[in-house]
């Protein structure tokens, strides 16, 4: 018996490891727009940027005591991204102009709070996903608010089904399983980079490769780079500069858990790789963890996706409308993961 050749689609993706402009959001935006143009010129259909790339990651929270963060926190607020706003309009325009999906991490300002947010724009410029990090890391809790379950979701795009998580959200197996159960095909991942030394790179790689294996999907991850001059400008002492080294693991990984191209762990650059979707079928036929290789009769997951406003109207009609707006649905894996508004 002769096996026929696969006619599966191939998608070219890019992962960007750049240094931000630590002085302004517009400076980092210009760097992002340049990378979008370059990735598109090399045939990429998706480009992924690091965690809170715009305006910059709050590295000050790693090396400063809480009582000394006030001025830097104020500056971060002043440079934070409004959604929608001028920066998102520029990113949307670039996605539309270059016909490329843009996934970028930002520090988002929403009135008096800031959030660690991932934005994904489709090729028509539409914002198809806004995901706020649900659990900031210990030092980050002095900076960002928490997201909710409304954005733990996979979305359809022109290249396939996309899911997204940020940094240590990958240590939350239930968040990852929720996306797996929604059949993500490309997982967009963002981590810090240039922090916590080589062990952080190793741990990040383990998380990325493990998720690719468990989900049977592609993983595209981007981390940020810092120059020596930038490290010196952030750290209060030479000893603390050592904390702002290593930690980079910009990578593109296949459903078999292997790197498709060598990862980028030093310096700036853009990784490019072709994703053959036949590899998804090859992975799923042996270990579909939300299908034939699952036991929903034994294990299930409830995802609370209800928006919880600070003020609720007691009016009966408004309560009914709110109940209709908050819905419960079953994720594609039968009983393996269900969405609830409880």
HELIX and SHEET records of a PDB file:
HELIX    1   1 UNK A   25  UNK A   41  1                                  17    
HELIX    2   2 UNK A   60  UNK A   63  1                                   4    
HELIX    3   3 UNK A   66  UNK A   68  5                                   3    
HELIX    4   4 UNK A   70  UNK A   79  1                                  10    
HELIX    5   5 UNK A   86  UNK A   98  1                                  13    
HELIX    6   6 UNK A  138  UNK A  142  5                                   5    
HELIX    7   7 UNK A  149  UNK A  151  5                                   3    
HELIX    8   8 UNK A  167  UNK A  171  5                                   5    
HELIX    9   9 UNK A  173  UNK A  181  1                                   9    
HELIX   10  10 UNK A  197  UNK A  215  1                                  19    
HELIX   11  11 UNK A  228  UNK A  234  1                                   7    
HELIX   12  12 UNK A  238  UNK A  241  1                                   4    
HELIX   13  13 UNK A  242  UNK A  244  5                                   3    
HELIX   14  14 UNK A  278  UNK A  287  1                                  10    
HELIX   15  15 UNK A  316  UNK A  325  1                                  10    
SHEET    1   A 6 UNK A 127  UNK A 132  0                                        
SHEET    2   A 6 UNK A 113  UNK A 121 -1                                        
SHEET    3   A 6 UNK A 101  UNK A 110 -1                                        
SHEET    4   A 6 UNK A  46  UNK A  48  1                                        
SHEET    5   A 6 UNK A  10  UNK A  17  1                                        
SHEET    6   A 6 UNK A 269  UNK A 276 -1                                        
SHEET    1   B 5 UNK A 155  UNK A 156  0                                        
SHEET    2   B 5 UNK A 161  UNK A 166 -1                                        
SHEET    3   B 5 UNK A 186  UNK A 190  1                                        
SHEET    4   B 5 UNK A 218  UNK A 222  1                                        
SHEET    5   B 5 UNK A 251  UNK A 253 -1                                        
SHEET    1   C 2 UNK A 301  UNK A 304  0                                        
SHEET    2   C 2 UNK A 337  UNK A 340  1                                        
END                                                                             
